[in-house]
Amino acid sequence: MNQAIKTKRSPLSWVPTAYLAEGIPFAMVIWVAGTMFKDLGHSDSEITVSTASIGIMWSLKPLYAGFLDMFKTKRFWVIAMQLAMAGLLGLWALSLTLPNYFVVGILLLWLLAFASATQDICIDGVYITALDQRAQGKFMGVQGAFWNAGRIFATAVVVGSAGYLQKRGMDARSAWAMALAVSMGAMALLAAYHYFVLPPGSVPQRPESAAAVASTFKDQFLDFIKKPHLLGMLMFVFLFRMGEGFLLIEAPLFMQGSATNGGLGMCATNAISAACPHLLEDKALIDGLISTVVSLVFGMLGGFFAGKFGLTRKTLVFMAICLNLPHITFYILSCLVSSDAPVALPVIATLVTLEKAGYAFGFVANMLYMMQQISPGKYHMTHYAYCTAIMNLVLIPTQMASGVLADHMGFQTFFLVVMAASIPSVIGAYFAPFPNKVEGETTLGAAPH
């Protein structure tokens, strides 16, 4: 059994910044890239097909995680990946001067996602091995709070900076290059800070060879597929986020889309118009700051709810409904779009944050189900990684298809499709197996990665 490394430093000196560093690059890939490319004139189909598949990098983590312990320390890999991500963000900013910036940017995003996923593995490893179980539970809420702070930084500060600079007269590509440079500086500063404060994490028994790691992987996999009711449990995990998968990239693009094409028109950078009646900075405020803060609050409430009533079939179905029913808010918004008058900002803010609140509250059920029903056993941490990898797989085809469907159908019909795609989530929750009896308190506020 790995023994926790004892350190005199308070976890408050490094847990918040470590999970801030996890949240920033994920948000840059999943949300900021789409916003930038949309602002630069690319279609929803082009954006979603090109960016959605990048998410597979976070699903590949279990395939190489064991090899990272063969060389150096977890701390080394965290700092190395943060420096690499700072460099990649800088190259992304420079690539905007190129005529083929879109292709180069997508390539850099693939590399950024790989570095981000590798960083995630090692930060989680430091957390697990540098803290005892009591401390792990105590600081789990801090994890979620600062992961979401990373999203706020990316979707509010970076996007907001690009919108502000354009409003001040800077051309779009230059404004986005400056905004990306802000994220580059943030990752470089985090790497420098972690060089001094991040614990190394423990490696009590370093594998002797790649063959030894492969043998362990084989045992982990065989132990996983022997779990009772595995197929039913994995079907629930795979289906739970299907509706959300269609919204994850396309919903922000709908907000930014031209009002004359059925979008909310949150795309103005220097002067409002009939097509863009709201500022890009308004989108950064609503979809970045307000929605993320609301998500954090309702995620904690979802954790308290599950902790009080337990994760049973009834609570699982209820939380699945809470996650999926608010998707109707985007259909309502698409119906409110009019060429005569823009949708008021308070209406947009209310309906968008309502959807985010429902998602954050219901999403807790998915994480707890994987933690309590599927992953317990000899390889609890590894099997939990398997679950999160499988969970993320449904996001890739749904995200890729979302822009194509929205461009082809129009936003109103597309959001009706999203509602239909949300039904299997609730059905899956109703039929989900419960092979393990859960005892004791649940953990609140885990970071969603």
N, C-alpha and C positions, 0 to 999 in steps of 0.2 A: 504494500500500500504506500502511495506517495505521502511523504510527510510535508506538511506546510512549512515553507520557509518563514522563519521568524524575522521580523523587521521592526525597528524602533519607530519607523515613520508611520504616521497615521494614514489609514487608507484614504482619508479625505484629501491627502496631498496628491494622490494620483488616480483614484477611481474616477472622479468627475472628469478630469482631462482625458483619461484613456477612452472613456465612452463618448466624450465629445469628438475625439479623433475618429471613432468608429462611425458616428452619425454623419459627419461632413462629407466624406467621399461617396457614401451610399446615396445621399441626397443629391450630390452633384451629378451622378450617373442617372438616377431614376427620374429626377424632377427638373433639375436646372438645365440639363442638356436639351430636353424637349422644349422648354421655355425659350432658350436661346435660339435653337434652330427654327422654331415657329416665328420668332421675332425677325429672323433673317430671311423669311419668305419661303420656307420649305413646307410641303403639304403634310397633313396628319399621317397619311399612308407612308410617306417616305420616312418620317420621324419614328413612328412606332415600329415599323418593320426593321429599321436599322438599329434602334436602341434597345428594344425589348429583349432580344436574344442575349444581350450582354449579361442579363441577370443570371444566366446559367453559371457564371463564375462563382456565385455564392452557393450554388448547389453542388459544386465539385469539391468543396472543402474536405469531406470525409475521405476522399481518394488520396490526398497527399499530406494530411495533417500529421500522421505518424512520422513522416520523414523529417519534419522540421525539428524534432527533438534529437535527431542524430547529429546535428551540427549546431554549435554555439548555444545560446540561451534564448528563451522566449523574449526576453528584453531586447536582445540583439536584433531579432527579427522584427519586433515592433518598431524600433527606431529606424531600422533600415528601410522598412516599407513606408514609414511616414516621410522619410527623405525622398524615397522614390516617387511617392505620390506628389510631393511638392514639385519635384522636377517635371513630372508628367503634366501637372496643372499649368506649369510655366510654358511647356511646349504646346499645350492646347491653346494658351493665349497667343503664342507666337504664330500658330498655324492659321489663325484667322486672317493673316496677311496673304495667305496663299490662295490661288484661284480654285484649287481642289480642297479647300479647308474642310468640307463636309466629310469626305472620305478619310482624310488624315485624322480628323477629330474622332470619328468612330473607332479607328484603330487605337488611338490613344485612350479612348474610353474602355476598350477591352483590357488594355494593360492596367489602367487605373482600377478597374473592377477586380482583376487578379490580385493586385497589391493590397487592395482593401480587404478582400476575403482572407488573404494570408495574415494581414494585421489582426483581423477579427479572431482568427484561430488562436493567435499567440496572446492577445489581450485577455481573452477568456481563460486561456491556460494560466496566465499570471494570476488572474483573479481567483481561480479555483485552488491553485497551489500555494499562494502567498497568504490566503486568508483561511481561518478555520470555518467550520460549517455555520457557527453562530454569526460570525462576521459576514459571511457570504449572504445570509438572509437579511442581516441588518442593512447592508449597503445595496441590496438589489433594487430598491426604489431609486437610489441615487443613479444607478446604471440607466434606468429608463428615462429619468429626468434629463440627464446630460446627453444621451443618445438623441433625444428629441431636441435638445438645445443645438445639436449639430445640424439637425434638419432646419431649425429656425435660422441658423447662421446662413445656410446655403440658399434656402428658398426666400428668405426675407432680406438678408444683408446683401448677398451676392446679386440676386435678381433686382432688388431695390436699387443697388448702386448702378447697375446697367441702365435702368430706367431713368434714374436721376441724371446721369451723365448725358444721356441722349436729350433729355429735356433742357439741359444747359447748352446744347448745340453740338455735342460730339457725335460723329457718325456711328452707326450701329455696331460695326465690327470693332472699332476702336474702343467703344464703351464696354462691350463684352470682354475684350481683351484685358481692360483695366479691372473689371469685376473678377475675372478669373485669376488675375494676379493677386487680388485680395485673398482668395482661397489658398493660393500657393503660399503666401506669407503666413497664413494661419497654420497650415500643416508644418511648415518649416519651424515655426516657433514652438509648436507642440513637440516636435522631435527633439529640439534643443532642451526643452523643459524636462522631457521624459528621460533624457540622458542622465540627469542628475537625481531624479526622484523615483523612477520606476523600479520596483523590485525585479530580480532576475527570473523568478519562478523556479520551481524545483524540477530537477531531472535526476531522481535517485538511482535509476538504472538505465543508462543510455544503451539503446539497441546496438548490438555488435555489427550488424550488417543490414543491408536492404532485405535480405532473405528473412531475417528475424522479424522485421517489420511486416513483411508480406505474410508470414505465418500468423502473426497476431491479427492482421486484417482478415484473414480467412476465418479464424476462430470467431472474430467479432461478427462477421457476416452470417456464418452458420448459426450462431446463437440467436441472431436477430430473426432469421427466417423460421426458426422453431417456435417463436412466440405463439401462444394460442390466440385464435381469432385475428391473426395479423392482417389478412386480406380485408376484412371488414373495417378494421381500425384505420388502415391506410386509405381505404376508399373515402372514409370520413375526412381525413386530413387533406386528401387531394381535392375533394369537392368543396370544402368549406370556404375557400377564397375565390371560387370561380367568378362570381359576380363582381367582386372587388377587382379581380384581375383585369376585367374590361375597363374599369374606371381609373385604374392607378395612373396611367399615363394620359389617357384620352380626356378625362374630366378636366385637368388643368389646361389642356389644349382647347377644349370647348370654351372655357372661361376666357382664354386669350383670343379665340377665333373672332373674325370679323362679324359684326352684327348683321351686315348685309348677307352673310352666308349662314346665318342661324346661330352664331356664337354670341357670347356676352359682350364682346367688344372691349375687353380689358387689355388693349394693345397700343394705346396712344403713348407716344414718347415725348413729343414736343407740343402738339396741339390736338385737341379732341375733334372728332368728325362724326358723321353719321355711321361710318364703318367702325370707328374706334371711339365710342363715347366715354370710355373710362381709361385711366392711366395704367400703364404696366406696373407702376408703383402700388396702385390699389390692389392689383392681383398679388403682389409680394406681401402686402399687409394682410389680406384676407386668407390667401391660400398658404402663406408662409407663417406669419407670426400668430394670428388669431386662431387659425385652425389647429396649429401644432400645440398651442397652449391648451386648447379645449381637448385635444386628443390625449394629452398627458393627464388632465384632470379626470376624464371619463375612463381612461385606462386604469387609473388607481381605483375609481369607483367600481369598475368591473372586478378588480381583484378583491376588494372588500366584500362585494356581493358573493363572489364564488367562495371566499373564505368563510362567510357567515352561513350560507346555505349548502355549501359543499357542491362538488361537481357531479351532479346526478343527471339522469336522462332528461328530467324536466328542466333543470337549470341550463343544460346544454342546448336544448331546443329553444328555450326563451332567449338565450344569448345569441343564438343563430338568427333568430327573428330580429333582434336588436341590431345585429350587424347588417342584415340584408334589406329590411324594410325601408330604412332611410335612403336607400339608393333612388327611391322615387323622387327625391328632392331635385335631382338633376333633370328628370323628365319634366317636372313642374317648371323649372327654370327655362328649359328649352321651349316650353309652351308660352312662356311670358315674353320671349324675345319678339320684338316688333320693330318694323322699319319706321314707325311713327314716333316712338319714345323708347329710350333705353331702360333696361331694368334697373331700378334704384339700387344703389350700393348697399343700403341696410337690408334689402330683400336678399340680395346675393349673399351677403355675409351671414345672414341668419340661416338660409337653406344649406349653404356649403358647410357651415360649422355643425349644423344638425347632422348631416351625413357623416362628418368626421367623428362626432361624438358617438354615434351609434356604432361605427366601425371600431373605434377604440375600446368601447365597452364590451362588445361581443367578441373581439379578437382574443381577449384574455382566455376565453373558454378553449380556443384552439391550442394555445400554448400549454395550458394546464392539462388538457387531455393527453397531449404528447408526453408531457413530463410525468404524469401519474399513471397512465394506462399502457403506453407503448414502451417507453424507454427504461422503466425500472428493471434491475437485474445486474448481472455481472459487469456489463459495459454500459452503465447508465448514461455517462456523458457522451460516449461515442454513438450510442443508439439514439440519443436525443438529436445529435448532429445529423444522423440519417433522416430522422423525421423532418427536421427543418429543411433539409435538402429536397426531400420529396414534396413538401408543402410548397416550396418555391417553384417547382417544375410546372405547376398549373399556371403560374403567372406568365411564363414565356409565351405559349401559344395564344393566350387570351390578350396579352398586351400587343403582340404582333398583329393580331387580327383586328384589334379595336380601331386603329386609324383607318384601315381599309374599309371596314364596315361603316364607320361614321362618314367617310367621304362618299361612299356609294349610296347609303340609305338616307343620309341627313341625320341631324342630331336627335330629333324627336323619335324617329323609328329606332335608332340605335339604342337610346336609353330604355325603350320598351324591351329590346332584346336583352339588355342588361338585367332587367327585372326578371325575365324568363330564365336567364342563366343563374339567377340567385336562388331559384326554387330547389335545385338539387342540394344546396347547402343545408337547408332546413330538413329535407328528407334524410340526408346523410346523418344529421344530428339525431333524428328520431330513431334510426336503426343502428347507431353506433354501438359496438360491443363495449361492455364494462367488465373485463376479466379480473381487474385488480380492485380490492377494497382500499379506499383512501382513508388514511387516518392522520390526525394532527392538522397543523395549520398549513395553509397554502402560502406560496411566495407571491409578493405583490410587485408590480411595476417592472417586470423584466424587459430588457431591451429587445425589440422585435427584429432580431437578425438570425 
